[in-house]
Amino acid sequence: MAAALPLCAALLLLVQAAGGAIPPPEEAARMARFVLHNCDWGALATLSAQEGLRGHPFANIFSLSDGPPGPFSGSGVPYLYLTDMEISVQDLEINSNASLTVSLAETPYCKKHRYDPQNPLCAHIIFCGSIVKVNDSEAGVAKKALFSRHPEMESWPKDHNWFFAKFNITNIWVLDYFGGLKIVTPEEYYSVKP
């Protein structure tokens, strides 16, 4: 029996190193943190400021990170590396409000279980809020979070004037089971670990 305990502990560490076990449906705040931490990109929707599309929703894919890979290393804050040259960033300069959707469909989880991305069991999270540039004291945290997952970013052209930003979360909706969306407050979200 005593020999089984170290084996169980080792298996637990392996599961955690691979992103951890998916939280149960009754832990919506933890699910939101889990999904964000295990996703490297998301769909950011803005209100377009572009000629011909002004005022219409416009979704675009962005790389993101809430911290280096691994269990318990995520802050829950979605960080982004942006340039004013990007069309969605131009929208954000007019109206910083946006929504961000991340889904386990981008991980092996849903394919492994043969869940269609639209199946509620293939959990996805919708964040609403705004995009804000990070201040100098937070830039190091954002840089570590992003460059640890997206090392290519370090070599992106310097003349594009890249900057670190974060998604300032005001509302969270979780779809991870049948029966509809669950609402999670930012306070609940930040108080749990993925």
Backbone torsions as a table, in degrees:
resi	resn	phi	psi	omega
1	MET	NA	-42.4	-179.0
2	ALA	-63.6	-33.7	179.0
3	ALA	-69.2	-27.1	-179.7
4	ALA	-71.6	-29.5	-178.9
5	LEU	-62.3	-48.6	177.0
6	PRO	-61.8	-34.8	178.1
7	LEU	-64.7	-43.2	177.6
8	CYS	-62.6	-41.8	178.6
9	ALA	-63.0	-40.8	179.2
10	ALA	-65.2	-41.3	178.1
11	LEU	-64.4	-40.3	177.8
12	LEU	-60.7	-43.2	178.3
13	LEU	-63.1	-39.3	177.8
14	LEU	-63.0	-43.2	178.8
15	VAL	-62.6	-44.5	-179.9
16	GLN	-64.8	-39.0	-179.7
17	ALA	-65.6	-26.0	179.7
18	ALA	-90.7	18.1	178.0
19	GLY	107.4	-6.5	178.3
20	GLY	79.9	163.4	177.4
21	ALA	-73.2	144.3	-179.8
22	ILE	-66.4	134.0	-179.6
23	PRO	-65.2	155.0	178.2
24	PRO	-71.6	156.5	-176.4
25	PRO	-58.1	-26.4	-178.8
26	GLU	-77.1	-4.0	178.6
27	GLU	-110.6	67.5	-173.3
28	ALA	-61.9	-39.7	-179.8
29	ALA	-65.4	-42.4	178.2
30	ARG	-65.7	-37.4	177.5
31	MET	-61.7	-43.6	179.6
32	ALA	-59.7	-44.5	178.9
33	ARG	-64.9	-42.0	-179.4
34	PHE	-61.0	-49.2	-177.4
35	VAL	-63.9	-47.3	179.7
36	LEU	-59.4	-45.5	-176.6
37	HIS	-64.9	-28.1	-178.2
38	ASN	-93.7	2.6	178.7
39	CYS	-107.6	140.3	179.1
40	ASP	-101.2	-9.3	179.5
41	TRP	-152.7	165.1	178.7
42	GLY	-152.6	169.7	177.1
43	ALA	-98.1	116.7	179.8
44	LEU	-101.0	123.8	179.7
45	ALA	-108.2	131.0	178.9
46	THR	-123.3	171.1	168.8
47	LEU	-95.6	120.2	-172.0
48	SER	-66.0	140.2	173.6
49	ALA	-109.3	5.8	-176.0
50	GLN	-80.4	144.7	178.6
51	GLU	-56.3	132.4	179.9
52	GLY	88.3	-17.5	179.7
53	LEU	-123.2	-0.3	-172.9
54	ARG	-46.9	126.2	177.6
55	GLY	85.0	-7.3	179.7
56	HIS	-90.0	151.0	176.3
57	PRO	-65.6	144.0	-179.6
58	PHE	-141.9	116.9	-178.3
59	ALA	-106.6	144.3	-176.8
60	ASN	-147.8	153.7	-179.2
61	ILE	-91.5	134.4	177.1
62	PHE	-134.6	140.1	171.1
63	SER	-70.8	145.0	-179.2
64	LEU	-150.5	170.7	176.0
65	SER	-164.1	143.7	172.8
66	ASP	-107.1	6.1	178.7
67	GLY	152.9	170.1	179.5
68	PRO	-57.4	155.0	177.8
69	PRO	-60.2	157.1	177.5
70	GLY	115.7	157.2	-178.2
71	PRO	-67.0	143.8	173.8
72	PHE	63.8	16.6	-179.6
73	SER	-105.6	2.0	-179.1
74	GLY	-90.9	140.4	178.6
75	SER	-88.6	-18.6	-174.0
76	GLY	89.5	-11.6	179.7
77	VAL	-89.1	119.7	176.5
78	PRO	-76.6	113.7	177.0
79	TYR	-98.3	147.0	179.5
80	LEU	-134.7	156.7	176.7
81	TYR	-116.4	113.3	-168.1
82	LEU	-125.5	161.4	173.3
83	THR	-135.5	145.7	177.8
84	ASP	-65.5	-11.8	179.3
85	MET	-75.4	-18.5	-176.2
86	GLU	-79.1	137.3	-173.2
87	ILE	-60.8	-40.8	179.4
88	SER	-68.9	-33.2	177.6
89	VAL	-66.9	-35.5	175.0
90	GLN	-63.3	-37.6	174.6
91	ASP	-62.2	-43.2	-177.2
92	LEU	-66.1	-26.3	177.8
93	GLU	-67.8	-26.0	177.6
94	ILE	-88.2	-42.5	-179.2
95	ASN	-144.0	109.3	-174.0
96	SER	-77.2	-4.4	178.5
97	ASN	-70.8	141.0	-177.6
98	ALA	-158.9	170.4	168.5
99	SER	-127.9	151.3	-177.3
100	LEU	-131.5	126.0	178.1
101	THR	-115.5	130.4	174.0
102	VAL	-125.4	147.4	-174.5
103	SER	-142.4	143.7	174.1
104	LEU	-65.8	-6.8	176.4
105	ALA	-61.2	-23.5	179.2
106	GLU	-84.2	-5.0	176.9
107	THR	-103.6	171.0	177.4
108	PRO	-69.2	-12.9	-172.2
109	TYR	-55.4	-52.0	-174.4
110	CYS	-69.3	-39.4	177.7
111	LYS	-64.7	-41.1	179.7
112	LYS	-58.4	-39.2	-178.5
113	HIS	-94.2	3.6	-179.7
114	ARG	58.7	39.9	176.0
115	TYR	-93.1	127.6	171.3
116	ASP	-64.8	147.5	179.0
117	PRO	-56.2	-24.0	179.8
118	GLN	-86.5	-11.7	177.7
119	ASN	-66.5	129.6	-179.9
120	PRO	-56.9	-26.3	179.1
121	LEU	-70.2	-17.5	171.7
122	CYS	-90.3	79.3	-166.9
123	ALA	-52.4	138.2	169.0
124	HIS	-138.1	153.3	-174.4
125	ILE	-123.1	137.8	176.5
126	ILE	-117.4	118.7	176.9
127	PHE	-104.0	138.6	170.0
128	CYS	-118.4	149.1	-179.3
129	GLY	165.1	-139.2	-179.0
130	SER	-145.4	158.9	177.1
131	ILE	-98.4	129.3	178.2
132	VAL	-132.0	143.7	173.3
133	LYS	-66.9	141.5	177.5
134	VAL	-79.6	151.1	177.2
135	ASN	-80.4	172.0	-175.9
136	ASP	-58.5	-36.2	-178.1
137	SER	-70.2	-24.2	-179.9
138	GLU	-97.2	-11.3	-176.4
139	ALA	-60.9	-37.7	178.9
140	GLY	-64.5	-38.8	177.7
141	VAL	-65.3	-45.9	-180.0
142	ALA	-63.0	-43.0	-179.9
143	LYS	-61.3	-47.4	179.2
144	LYS	-61.6	-43.8	-179.8
145	ALA	-60.5	-47.9	-175.3
146	LEU	-75.9	-48.4	-174.8
147	PHE	-70.1	-23.4	176.5
148	SER	-69.0	-29.6	-179.8
149	ARG	-100.2	-26.4	-176.0
150	HIS	-128.8	69.5	-174.2
151	PRO	-60.7	-25.3	178.5
152	GLU	-58.7	-29.3	-176.9
153	MET	-56.2	-34.0	-178.3
154	GLU	-60.2	-25.6	-177.6
155	SER	-100.6	6.6	178.9
156	TRP	-66.3	149.4	-173.3
157	PRO	-54.5	125.2	-178.5
158	LYS	-65.2	-28.6	-178.2
159	ASP	-73.9	1.9	175.6
160	HIS	-88.3	-3.5	177.6
161	ASN	54.3	54.5	178.5
162	TRP	-63.5	148.0	175.8
163	PHE	-143.6	156.2	178.2
164	PHE	-90.4	138.1	179.6
165	ALA	-138.2	166.7	176.4
166	LYS	-136.6	155.7	175.1
167	PHE	-89.2	113.7	178.8
168	ASN	-83.9	102.3	-171.6
169	ILE	-77.7	127.6	174.6
170	THR	-116.0	-26.8	-179.0
171	ASN	-142.9	146.5	-179.4
172	ILE	-138.4	131.0	174.0
173	TRP	-121.9	135.0	-178.4
174	VAL	-117.9	127.8	171.7
175	LEU	-121.2	102.7	-176.3
176	ASP	-136.2	4.8	-178.8
177	TYR	-162.0	170.8	179.7
178	PHE	-72.7	148.7	177.5
179	GLY	113.6	1.4	174.9
180	GLY	105.7	177.9	-178.2
181	LEU	-70.8	149.4	173.2
182	LYS	-112.6	138.7	178.2
183	ILE	-97.3	131.7	177.7
184	VAL	-122.9	133.8	177.2
185	THR	-81.8	155.0	175.2
186	PRO	-56.9	-35.5	179.0
187	GLU	-62.7	-44.5	177.8
188	GLU	-63.7	-42.7	-177.8
189	TYR	-60.0	-50.1	-176.5
190	TYR	-75.8	-13.7	-178.1
191	SER	-85.9	-7.1	-179.7
192	VAL	-114.0	163.5	173.9
193	LYS	-105.0	149.0	-179.5
194	PRO	-64.3	NA	NA
